[in-house]
C-alpha cells in the first residue's frame, strides 16, 4: 500500500488537519510525493517532489493541496 492511497483513505477532517499545520504539512507533502513518484508517473511526480522539498515552495504547495483537498477530495498532481 502506498502513502497516497493511505492518505486518501483517511477521513477528510484528518487530511485537512495534516495539511493545515505548516510543519506537518511539509512532511506530509514530501512523504506523499515520494510515494507517488515510486508508484506513478515518475517525471511529473519527481518535479513536484523537488518543489515540495524546498521549504518555501513545499509549504506553499501544501496550502494549495489543502484547498484542493477541500474542493476535490484529493491532492493536486497525485
Secondary structure, DSSP 8 states (H G I E B T S, - for coil): --HHHHHHHS-HHHHHHHHHSHHHHHHHHHHHHHHHHHHS-HHHHHHHHHHHHSHHHHHHHHHHHHHHHHHHSS-TT-
